[in-house]
């Protein structure tokens, strides 16, 4: 698609109609990162939940699915690059929108840094174990950051195409390993009844396992900021959100049971305490030299989730710059590639700062786990606020469409589940350094409340600069409000 520089003084717009349903679906699936959630995160969850790890995945899936349905109710009428920022600004008020964006800053912008740091740590260890070559983890990190920055800067179509291929490859490899595990159970037979019981809910670490499992499923909301670049966003986005959540929910639960079966239910303690990634050890036993395909799947997975997270973060930065909730310099689109150039520069800076800074401080592996829990708790706050927004949006602005089930009961049950799981994950306190993750999330929220109450720009963000552009472009009725 040929593009030229926009006339002076014209609104900055992203490339419209660049993404089809498959691209948006894969963006959502990619952000969930199925290979990473099974090859590495499954071990971490098993250390807390034992054989109930698949059950933790299942409970997290139900909570996330309820939240996804609620988000869809807002995406149907408010497609915008602002995502939850727009949803809550329009359904509640600009203060709520800014606070949601503030918590979003804890979740999406650090996503690429934390994931790429973990990938670099993994590659550093594997290269040293398998080839005897010592290459510092930060070398892998810098190479990965350069790669995804170039892809995202060059255009949304390029990064979306890369995401489709990477995600398809990783899911195929993990599915094949899971099938092999079911066909060769280490204990001689498949024992699915071991994976869940009511007793599991009384385990000390089970609720923290659910929180981290929620982090595995988060990512469906990452498609919301792509609304202005999506064909027919009011139809495409809801379908992509619900389809991706359903597909990955079933995929993650079934594959988790399969991989633990292949390892052996009676040896679950060894799975949790293995110094080398147990799923990779399983692949070596079942596939021999072809275990390298699992490494390829995880590398694909983390690179893809970094691309998806960066795409999402940069679009929200751009939307908030356009609304003047952030500096106006972020409201700039590259005249040729039609990507938010300055927002990409900002996100790359944050990725380097967070990935390297926290990685050198507590280690790149611990960075992934600590930030993973903190980011998930922050995102759970956004989900909670979005549930409230669903009720008020339909009650006040679209009363004729109000549904007791979709716009009251489901948001209420989803919110109760989020609050209960968040509380149980922090009380009693988990072991350090993960212990500090809830504290980080709570402190970030308190700072955001202070900012929104004291900074005039945050408290009175006008909706006109954001909505008049995005809604006119998408042929959605504009409702003007004053901050």
N, C-alpha and C positions, 0 to 999 in steps of 0.2 A: 504494500500500500504506500503510495507516494504521499508525502506530506511536506508542507512548507511552513515557514515561520508565520505565526499568527500576526495580524496587524497590530500595531502599537496600541496599547490600551485595551485590547480585547481580552476576554476572560481566558485564563489558562485552563485548558481542557486536556484530559487524557485521551488515548486512542479509543474511540467508541467502537463497539461491536467486534472487538479483537478476539474475544474468547467465546467459544461454543460450550455446550453442555459437557462434552468429554473433558475439555480443558479445565473447567471449573470443578467438575467432579474429582479429577485427579489432584487438583490443588488442595481440595479438602482432605482426600485420602492421604496425600503426601504429608500434609502437616501432622497427621496422626502417626506417621512413621511406623508402619507395622513391623518391619524387620527389626528395627531398634528396640521396639517394645517387647519383642519376643526373644531376640538373641541376647540382649544385655539386661533390659529392665526386668524381665521375668525372674532372673536370679535375685535381684535386689528385693523384689516383692516376695519371693519365696523365703528370704531371710526373716521377713516379718510375719508372713501368713502360712508358711509351710505348704502342705499339700492343698491348702485352701486358696492358693494363688489364683487358679482359674475362677473360683467363686468371687474373689475380689475383683477380677476383671468383669465378671458378669454383673455384679452390683453396680460397679462404676458405669458400665454400659447402660443400664437402666436409668441411672441418674442423668447421664449425659444425653440420652435419647429424649427424656422428658424436657430437658433444657433446650435441646435442639428444636423440638416442636414449638416451644415458646418463642424462640428466636425467629423462627420462620414466620410467625404471626406478624412480627414487625417488619421483616424483610419483604413481605408481600406488598407493603405500602410505602416503605421508606428506603428504597435502594440508593445507596450513596457510598462514596469512598470513605466516609466517616465511620461506617460500621456502628458499633454500640454508642459511639459519641453522638452520632445523629439520632439513633433510636431513642436515647434517653433525653437528649435535648428537646426532641419533638414531643415525646410522650409525657415527660415530667417537667423539666425546666433546664436551662443552660447550665446551672450549677451541677445538677446530677449528671449531665452529659460530660462536663469537664472532669468530674470526679471519676466517672467510668473511664475516661481517656487516661487519667492519671494512673489508675490501676492497670490499664492496658499497657502503660509504659513499663510496669514491672514484669509484664508477661511477654509481649511480642518482641520489643527491641532487643532484650537479652537472649532471645531464643537462638539466634544464629551463633552467637558467641559461645553459649553453653554447649550447644550440640557439636559445633566444630572443635571445641576444646576436647570434648570426650572422644570424638573421632580421631583426633591427633594423638591422644593418649593411647587409644587402642592400636593404632597403626605403629606407634613407637614401640609398644610392647611386642606386637606380633613380628615386626621386622627384626627385633633383637632376638626373640626366641627362635624364630624359624631360620633366619639368615645370619645371625650373629653380628648384625650391623647396628651400631648405635647412632641413631639419628634423633636429635632433640625433638620433642613433641611440637614445639613452637614453629619448626620448619614446615611440618605438615599443615599446621594451622594457617600460617601466612599464605601458603600456596592455595589452600581451599578458599580463603577469604578473597584472594585475587580472582579466582575462577568464578565464584558466584557473583561478585560485583560486576565483572565484565558481562556476564550473561544477562543480569538484570538491567544493567545500563543500556544494553543494546536493544531492548524492547520486550514487552510483555509476551508477544507471540513466541519468541525464541526461548525464554525461560519456561513458558508453559509447555512447549514441545519437549524440552529436556525433561521436565517433571513427569510427563506422561510416560516416556520411555523408562526412566529410572524407576518409577513406581511399579510399572508393569513387570519389570525384571525382578525386582525384590520380592514382590508377592508370589510370583511363580516359583522362585527358588525356595522360599519359606514353606509354601504349600507342598512342594515335592519332598522336602525334608520331614515335614509333619506326617505325610502319608507313609514315608519309609519308617518313621518311628512307630506308627500304629501297626505296621506290618511286622515289626521286629521289637515287640515289647521286651524290655530287659528282664522283667519278672516272669516272663513266659506267657502272660495273658493280660488283657486289658481290664483294668479295675477302675471304672469311672466313678463308682460309688465312693471311692476314697477322697474325691476332690471337693466334697462339700457336705457340711452338716450344720445343724443349729449351734453346735458347740463352737464352730469357727467364729461366731460373732462375739464370743467371750474372750477370744485371744487378745493379748495385750497389744500386739502390733497390727491386728487385722484392719482397724480403721485407718491407720496410716498407710497400710497397703492399698486401701480403697482410694485414698487421696492421690497416691502416686499412680494408681491405675487410671484415675480420672485424667491425670496429666498425659497418660498414654493415648487417651481418646480425644483430648482437646485438639482442636485444629479445624473442626467443622466450621467454626465461626470465622476462620481466616478468609473465607470467600467473600464475606460481606464487604470488605473494602475494595473488592474488584468489581463492584456493581456497575460503575460508570464505564468499564471496559468490556462488559458482558452483553451478549445479545439477549434481548428480552429478559432483563434481570429479575423482574417480578415473577416470572415463571421458572427461569433457569436456576436461580439461587436456592429457592426452597427445595426444588427437586434434588439438587446436588447435596444440600445439607442432609436431608433425610436419607438419601440413598447411601452416601458415604458413611454415615453413622451406623446404619443397619448392616451394611456389608462388613465394615471393620469390626463391629460388635461380635458378629457370628465368627468371623475369621480369627480374631484374637482369642476368644474363649476356646474354640475347637483346637486351634494350633497349640495353645498353652497346655491343654490336656494331652495332646499328642506328644509333645516334646518331653514332658515329664514322664509319660508312659515309656518312651524310648530310653530315657535315662534309668527309670526304675522307681516305682513309688516307694519301695522299701529303702531306697538310698537317697531320700530327699535331703537329708542333712548334708550329705556330700555335695549335692547339687548347689545348695545355698552357700557352702563354705569354700567351694573350688576357687583356687587362686587364678586359674585360667578360665575364660568364659566357658561354662559347662555346655552350652549349646554348640560351640565350636568343637569341643571335645567329642560331643555326641556325633557331630558331622564327620569328624575324623574316623570314628569307629564304624559308622554306617556307610560312609562314602569313600573312605580312603583319601587319595590325593584330591578328589573332587571337593573336599571341604572348602577349598579356596573360593568356591561359588558362594558360600555363606558369607565369607569376608566381603566379597563383591556386593552381595545383597545389602549388608549393613552399611558399607561405604556409600552405595547408591542412596540408601534410606536417609542417612544423615545429611548428605549433600542436598538431597531433594527437600528435606524439611527446612534446611537453612535457606534455600531459595524461596520456598513458600512463605516462611516467616518474614523474610526480608521484603518480599512483595507486599505482604499485608501491612507491615510496619510503615513502609515508605508511603503507602497510600493514605494512611491515617495522618502521618506527619503533613503530607500535602494538603489534605482536607482541612486540618486545623490551621495550617498557615493561610489557606484561602479564607477561612472564617475569622482570621486574625486572633485566634486563641493561642497560636504560636507565632513566632516572628514571620512577617510577610515574605521573607526571603525563601521560605519553603514553598511558597506558591509560585513555582517556576517549572515549566515543562520543556524538555529538550525539543527544539524545533524540528529535528529530523526523526528522532526515535520516539517522541511523544511519551517519554518516561519522566517521572518527577526527579530531575537531576539533583537538585540540592538536598532533597529528602534522602536520596540514595547516598550522597556524600555523608550526611549526618548519620545514617544507619551504619555505614561502613566504619565510621569513627567509633560508634558505640560498640560495634562488634569487636573491633580490635582492642578497645579499652577494657571491656568486660571480659572478653575471652582470655586475653593475656594477663590482665591485672589480677582477676580472681584466680586464674589458673596458677600463676606464680605464688599467690598467697596461700591457698589451701590445697592446691593440686587440681589438675584438670578433671580427674575422675570425681572428686568430692564436689567440685564446682557444679557438675551436672546434676548430682543428687540434691544438693542444698538448694540451688536455684530452681531445680525442677519442682520441689515441694513449695517453695516460696511463690514461684510464678503460678502454680496451680491454685494456691489459696487466693492469690490476687484475682485470678480468673473466675474463681467461684464467687467472689464478691460481685464481679461484673454480671455473671449469670443471675445472681440473686436480684441485683438492681434491674436487670432486663425483665425478669419475671414480674416485678412490680410495674414496670413500664407497660407491659402487655395489658395488664388490667386497666390502668388509667387511660391508655391510648384508646382502647375500644369502648370503655365506659363513657369517656368524655367526647372523643372526636368521631367515633363510628358506632354509636349506640345501636343502630339497626343491625349491625353485624355481630354484636356481642353474643358470645357463647359461654354458658356457665361452665362447661367442661374445659374448653380450650383456653378461656381467658380468665378463669378464676380458680377452678379446682386443680387443674394440672400445674399452673404456676405456683399455687400454694403448696402442693405436695412436693414439687421440685425444690422449692425454697426450704422447706422443712428438712428435706434430705440433705441439702447442701450445708445447712447450719449444723445439723447433728453430726455429720461426718467430719466437718472442720473442727468441731469441739472435741470429738473423740480422738482425733489425730494429735491434738496438742495436750490432752489431759488423759493419762499421765504423760509427762514429757518424754519424747523419744531420746535416744542416745545422741550425743554430739558427734559430728557437727550438724546433723539434720535437725537437732533440737533448736538451732537458731533460725531455721527457716520460718516457722510461724511468727517469731519475734520480728524478723525482717519484714514480713508481709504486714503485720500490725503497725509497725512504725511507719512504713510507707503510706499506709492508709491515713494515719493520724496527720502526717505532714500534708497529705493531699487535702484533708479537711481544713487545716489551717490556711493553706494556700487559697482554697475556694472561698473562704470567709474573709480573707484580708486583701487579696489581690483583685483589684477592680476588673481587670480584663477577664479573669477567670470567672468572676461572679456575674458578669454582665455580657457574656459572649453573644453577639447578635447572630441570629440564624440566617439572615438574608444573604451574606456573601457565600455561604455554603449551599443553602437549599435553592436559592434562585438560579444558580448555575446548574447544579446537578439535577434538579427536578425538571427544569425546562428542557435540559438536554434529553432527559428520559421520558418526557411527556407525562409528568406526574403533577397534579395540582399543587400549587405552592400556597402554603399558609405562612404569612408573615408574622413574626413575633418580635418583640423588643426584649433585649436582655434585661 
